[in-house]
Every structure is written in structure tokens, then in C-alpha cells.
Amino acid sequence: MSGWQDVISSLMRDGLCCDAAVISMAHQQLLAAHPGGVLANMTQLEIQALLDRNRDTLLTKGATLGGVKCLVIRDNLYTDTHNYTMDLRTKQQENSDTCTNAITVALANPVCLILVGQNGIQGGTLNLKAFKMVRYIKNSMHQ
């Protein structure tokens, strides 16, 4: 793949994701995002809060991505399990019948991937998709 936007295109291709983003770990800034998705609107503060090694606030108050509030389901982003993933779920908006969406965050140093599933797509499905892309990125970096 020639660039990070190509990674986004690849993640979106099969229709499992409704949004995706690539974030620089070193600069904690957005490198690429699905055009028109909420992740394209992520602020520097939202990214810093998501990637902060002090997890207390994130675990107690949740995360906000592109202005959308999310609940933390499982956080292994910086644990010794070498899993390097986090599962979130969008919060249901007040006075809304919209579904909530599963979100997977995965570290693929030097970047972090964020995948938002379509309605009905479970976190495990997103995790598998993220792991495949992480493996591809790591293999590409070592060639």
C-alpha cells in the first residue's frame, strides 16, 4: 500500500466497517480517516486521551472520538498480554433510536488503527480484521 489512506480503503472495502482511522503514535495526530466519517473529526485532545498511558480517566469516564462518546469495554492497549487492543462501544444518544457500534483500537507501531463496525458487527469480528491489518503493517515495515 502506498499510503495510510490506502490502509483506510482496504479496511472499508468489505463493508464490515462504517468508519476507520490511522493515528501516528509518535505525534498523536490523525494521519488518515474515512472521508465523511466521525473519526475524521477527532481532535488532538481526543487522540491524546485515547493514547495516554494513564488509563484511569479513560476507564472511568470513557472516551470521545470525533465528538461521539464511547464506553470502554476492554482495555489491553498497554498491558503485558501483547494484545495491544482496546474494545469500545458508542453510547446511545439521548432521545435516539440509533444502534450503538463496536469499535476496535489496535496498535501497529508506529501507528494506531481505529475501526468502527457497521450496525450489528460485533467487536470480535473487528478485532480479527484489525489483527490482520496490524500483521500486514508490521510485515511491510520489516521488508
Secondary structure as UniProt FT lines:
FT   HELIX           4..12
FT   TURN            13..14
FT   STRAND          17..24
FT   TURN            25..28
FT   STRAND          29..33
FT   TURN            35..36
FT   HELIX           38..41
FT   HELIX           44..51
FT   HELIX           56..61
FT   STRAND          63..65
FT   TURN            66..67
FT   STRAND          68..75
FT   TURN            77..78
FT   TURN            80..81
FT   STRAND          85..90
FT   TURN            94..95
FT   STRAND          102..108
FT   TURN            109..110
FT   STRAND          111..117
FT   TURN            119..120
FT   HELIX           123..141
//
